[in-house]
């Protein structure tokens, strides 16, 4: 079985404790929490209490998201990053997530690499001091300032951050960016979500179209996971659907279990 995980976006209405119960009940290896959901992070509970809750359920806190617009670097962004790193350490997180700006600025690929490298050069010493990794996530939208895994990989190298920075392979964003090499060895986590809506061109797809992966998926999630595992990736595969239909499920457990079974069976085909 693949090492599955849950991003809190999968069930954003759940408080952190029932969310951990959901992940543990599904046999997940860990979770990702995020600071962009309604309400206070962890419901304003002490991060140390969250760390204890994770240990009690045998779960890892794979990443705490996010430093938004990390590549729009400033002293205010530094303070934002420092605050997130402190919470990550207190809650037992292994990494923090870095999300690029998505407003049509720095979309030229050379400029994209330059501004990402500039920000990462500032973040890398902070990560080392905190004992944390960074998950750098390209966004595949045309308006994104960091669309491609290859550019993120090069920016990490330019900043000398290979020891603390990992790539996020998001199946939705990878497809929107036109695919390309998967860089399995540098990938720290995989985000999965599917698109089943017919007729929408890739350029028109948005987060709201992201559902659980099933046989109707248009993003070739199974093909992407096969490519990653064939290249040696053995890390977490984390669910990150944004669709309101998924968020409205009173009990998302059965739907998630079915999607896990579908993905696991598809991955096993490649290994057989």
C-alpha positions in Angstrom: 0.0 0.0 0.0 1.2 3.5 -0.8 2.0 5.7 2.2 -1.1 7.9 2.0 -1.6 11.2 3.9 -4.3 13.9 4.2 -3.9 17.6 3.7 -6.4 19.5 5.9 -8.0 20.9 2.7 -9.5 17.4 2.3 -11.8 18.0 5.2 -11.5 21.7 6.2 -14.6 21.7 8.4 -13.1 19.2 10.8 -11.2 20.5 13.8 -7.6 19.2 14.2 -8.5 16.3 16.5 -11.3 14.7 14.4 -9.1 15.3 11.4 -6.3 13.3 13.0 -8.9 10.6 13.9 -9.9 10.5 10.2 -6.3 10.1 9.0 -5.5 7.5 11.6 -8.7 5.5 10.8 -7.7 5.4 7.1 -4.2 4.1 8.0 -2.4 7.3 6.8 1.2 7.9 7.7 0.6 11.6 8.4 -1.1 14.9 7.7 -0.5 18.4 6.6 -2.1 21.3 8.4 -2.5 24.8 6.9 -3.0 28.3 8.1 -5.3 29.5 5.3 -8.5 27.8 6.4 -11.3 29.6 8.3 -10.6 30.2 12.0 -7.4 30.0 13.9 -4.7 27.4 13.2 -5.3 24.4 15.5 -8.4 26.1 16.8 -6.1 28.3 18.8 -4.9 25.3 20.8 -1.3 25.0 21.9 0.9 23.5 19.1 2.4 21.2 21.8 -1.0 19.7 22.3 -1.2 19.0 18.6 2.2 17.4 18.7 1.0 15.1 21.5 -2.2 14.3 19.6 -0.1 13.2 16.6 2.2 11.0 18.7 -0.8 9.4 20.3 -2.2 8.4 16.9 1.1 7.4 15.4 0.9 10.1 12.8 3.6 12.5 11.4 3.0 16.2 10.7 4.6 16.1 7.3 4.3 19.8 6.6 2.8 23.0 8.0 1.5 25.3 5.3 2.2 27.9 4.3 4.5 30.8 3.7 2.3 32.3 0.9 4.0 34.3 -1.8 7.4 33.3 -0.4 9.2 34.6 -3.4 7.9 38.1 -2.9 10.6 38.6 -0.3 10.6 41.4 2.3 11.3 42.0 5.9 7.6 41.4 6.6 7.9 38.1 4.7 10.8 37.2 6.9 8.8 37.8 10.0 5.9 35.8 8.6 8.3 32.9 7.9 9.9 33.1 11.3 6.5 32.9 13.0 5.5 29.8 10.9 8.8 28.1 11.6 8.3 28.6 15.4 4.8 27.0 15.2 6.2 24.2 13.1 8.8 23.3 15.6 6.4 23.5 18.5 3.9 21.2 16.8 6.4 18.7 15.7 6.2 19.4 12.0 8.9 18.0 9.7 8.6 20.8 7.1 6.9 24.0 6.1 5.3 24.7 2.7 6.4 27.5 0.5 3.9 28.8 -2.1 4.9 31.2 -4.8 3.0 34.3 -5.8 0.3 33.8 -8.4 -0.6 37.2 -9.7 1.1 37.4 -13.1 4.4 38.9 -11.8 7.7 37.2 -12.5 6.2 34.7 -15.0 9.3 34.8 -17.3 11.2 31.6 -16.4 14.5 33.2 -15.9 13.0 35.8 -13.6 11.0 33.1 -11.9 14.2 31.3 -11.0 15.9 34.5 -9.9 13.2 35.7 -7.5 12.7 32.2 -6.0 16.4 31.8 -5.5 16.7 35.2 -3.8 13.9 34.2 -1.3 15.3 30.7 -0.7 18.8 32.1 0.0 17.2 34.0 2.9 15.0 31.1 4.0 17.7 28.3 3.9 19.7 29.5 7.0 16.4 29.9 8.9 15.4 26.4 8.0 18.7 24.9 9.0 18.6 26.7 12.4 15.1 25.4 13.0 15.9 21.9 11.9 13.1 21.9 9.3 12.7 21.2 5.7 10.9 23.3 3.1 8.4 21.9 0.6 8.6 24.2 -2.4 5.4 23.9 -4.5 5.2 25.1 -8.1 1.8 26.2 -9.2 0.9 25.3 -12.7 -1.4 28.3 -13.5 -0.2 30.6 -16.3 -0.2 33.5 -13.8 2.2 31.7 -11.4 5.7 33.0 -10.7 7.0 29.4 -10.3 5.2 26.9 -12.6 7.7 24.2 -13.3 9.5 21.7 -11.1 12.6 22.1 -13.1 12.7 25.9 -12.3 12.0 25.2 -8.6 14.8 22.7 -8.6 17.2 25.1 -10.3 16.3 27.9 -7.8 17.0 25.6 -4.9 20.4 24.8 -6.3 21.1 28.5 -6.9 20.3 29.2 -3.3 22.5 26.3 -2.1 19.5 24.8 -0.4 19.5 21.2 -1.6 20.0 19.9 2.0 16.8 21.5 3.3 14.5 22.1 0.3 12.3 19.5 -1.3 9.9 19.7 -4.3 6.2 19.2 -4.1 4.7 17.2 -6.9 1.1 18.3 -7.2 -0.6 16.2 -9.9 -3.0 19.0 -10.7 -0.4 21.7 -11.1 2.1 19.4 -12.8 -0.5 18.7 -15.5 -1.4 22.4 -15.9 2.2 23.2 -16.3 2.5 20.8 -19.2 4.2 17.9 -17.4 7.9 17.4 -17.7 10.5 15.5 -15.6 9.2 14.5 -12.2 12.6 14.7 -10.3 11.6 11.9 -7.9 14.8 12.1 -5.9 14.2 15.7 -5.0 10.5 15.3 -4.3 9.4 15.4 -0.7 5.7 14.9 -1.0 3.1 14.3 -3.7 -0.3 16.0 -3.6 -3.1 14.2 -5.4 -6.5 15.5 -6.6 -8.5 14.6 -9.7 -10.5 16.5 -12.3 -13.6 14.8 -13.8 -15.5 17.8 -15.2 -15.7 17.2 -19.0 -15.1 19.8 -21.6 -13.0 22.2 -19.5 -9.6 23.0 -21.2 -6.6 22.7 -19.0 -6.1 26.5 -19.0 -9.6 27.0 -17.5 -9.1 24.6 -14.6 -9.1 26.0 -11.1 -8.8 24.7 -7.6 -12.6 24.4 -7.3 -12.5 21.6 -9.9 -10.2 19.4 -7.8 -12.0 16.3 -6.5 -11.0 12.9 -5.3 -9.2 10.7 -7.8 -11.4 8.0 -9.4 -11.7 6.2 -12.8 -13.0 9.4 -14.5 -9.9 11.4 -13.6 -8.5 13.6 -16.5 -5.2 14.5 -14.8 -3.5 11.1 -15.3 -2.9 10.8 -11.5 -2.1 7.1 -11.9 0.4 7.7 -14.7 2.1 10.5 -12.7 2.4 8.2 -9.6 3.7 5.4 -11.7 6.4 7.6 -13.1 7.4 8.8 -9.7 7.5 5.4 -8.1 9.3 3.9 -11.0 12.0 6.6 -10.6 12.4 5.7 -6.9 9.9 7.9 -5.1 8.6 6.2 -1.9 7.3 9.2 0.1 3.8 10.3 1.2 1.0 10.6 -1.3 -1.3 13.3 0.3 -4.9 14.0 -0.7 -5.6 17.7 -1.4 -9.1 18.2 -3.0 -10.5 21.7 -3.1 -14.0 21.0 -4.5 -17.0 22.0 -2.4 -18.6 18.7 -3.1 -15.8 16.9 -1.3 -15.8 19.4 1.6 -19.6 18.9 2.0 -19.3 15.2 2.8 -20.6 14.5 6.3 -18.2 11.5 6.5 -15.4 11.7 3.9 -13.9 8.4 5.1 -15.7 6.0 2.7 -15.0 8.2 -0.4 -11.3 8.6 0.6 -11.0 4.9 1.2 -12.4 4.2 -2.3 -10.0 6.7 -3.8 -7.0 5.2 -2.0 -8.0 1.8 -3.2 -8.2 3.1 -6.8 -4.9 4.8 -6.7 -3.2 1.8 -5.0 -4.5 -0.6 -7.5 -3.4 1.6 -10.4 0.1 2.0 -8.9 0.4 -1.8 -8.4 -0.2 -2.3 -12.1 3.1 -0.6 -12.9 4.9 -2.6 -10.2 3.5 -6.0 -11.4 
